[in-house]
Amino acid sequence: MLPAKHFYMIRHGETEANKAEIMAGSLDSPLTNKGREQAKAVQNIVKSLKIKPKAIIHSHLSRARDTATIINQVLNVPLHEDKDIAELHAGDWEGVSYDECRELLKGWVTPPNGESFSEFGKRIQRGKTYNLNKHNGPILIVCHGGVFRGFGGLYNLMTPPMFKNCHLYEFKPAPHDKHFPWEVWTHEVDNIKKRSTIFHDSEVSKVPMI
């Protein structure tokens, strides 16, 4: 589905919408002070990586762009904007509470007047394929919780509805793994690196995402 290449991916820092527990989707919800501090904390993590990102790709939404800019203060690598890795357009559910749109969080439900998960998946696939092929060496993708879910969906994996803000994931190619062709690791403060099974343990959908 995607080029079997090494890359990093992280969700943006906490936003005003996250704090209020409402669905932002394509709305441009800014980072909170906590969100900016979360992004600053990632600086020490990326500085300690043995193989550092050679470029940072972020969506056009300010929460991803600002998170990327803060992280890049210690990397000083090229920053590239790509709308294809923006959050799902959640239509009528944008600006409403998580409680009111639990269907969207549970599965691949198309929000009223929004983007279908099939369209979303194709967009993510296009954006990731382009950027993984364009850049030499690993890239860091600064994106959104929905993009993590959509990435899993490309492999028919029903990943958890929420991914933590500013939690750095590393994807190492594992081409012989037919279930999900990457080893997934998380990087935390104090040089702590842990194997993550968040994708491998996800339920496999009987209905393809795209």
Residue, then its C-alpha position, 0 to 999 in steps of 0.5 A: m500500500l505504501p513504500a516500505k521506508h523508515f519514517y517517524m510520525i507524531r500527532h500535533g500538541e494539545t489544541e483548544a478543541n482537544k481541551a474542550e473535547i470537541m471535534a476539530g476536523s478541518l477547523d483550524s484549532p490553535l495549540t494551547n500553552k500545554g500543546r506548545e510545551q508538549a512540542k518543546a518536550v519532543q525537542n529533547i527526544v528528537k535530539s537523542l534519535k540515532i537516525k534523525p529525520k532529514a525533513i519534516i512534513h506537516s499539514h496546512l493546519s496551524r496545530a500541525r504547522d506550529t508543532a512542526t516548527i517548534i520541534n524543528q528548532v533543534l533539527n533545522v531541517p527543511l519543512h514541507e506543507d502537505k494538505d494531503i496529511a490534514e485531518l478528516h473533514a468531519g462535516d456537520w460533526e466539526g465543532v461538536s462534542y466527542d460524545e455527539c460523534r462517537e460513531l465517527l470515533k468507533g469506526w469508518v463512518t462518513p460524517p454528514n456532509g463530510e469526507s468519507f473514510s475511503e476518500f480520506g484513506k486515498r488522500i493519506q495514501r497519496g500524501k504519504t507515498y509522495n513524501l516517502n518517495k521524494h525525500n532521502g532518509p527518514i522523514l517526520i510526519v507531523c499530522h493528526g489523530g485521524v491520519f494515524r487511524g487512516f494509516g491503519g485503515l489502509y491495512n484494514l486495521m481498526t486502530p484505537p479512536m484516540f492517539k496521544n498528543c505529541h507522542l513520537y512513533e517510529f516506523k521501521p520497515a518489516p516487509h515480511d510482516k503481511h499484517f502490517p509491514w512495519e515495526v513500530w516503536t515509541h520514543e519518550v523522554d530520558n531516551i526511553k524507546k519501547r516497542s508498540t503493538i498499537f497497530h499489530d493488536s488492532e482488530v482487522s476489519k472485514v470491510p476494506m477501508i478503500 
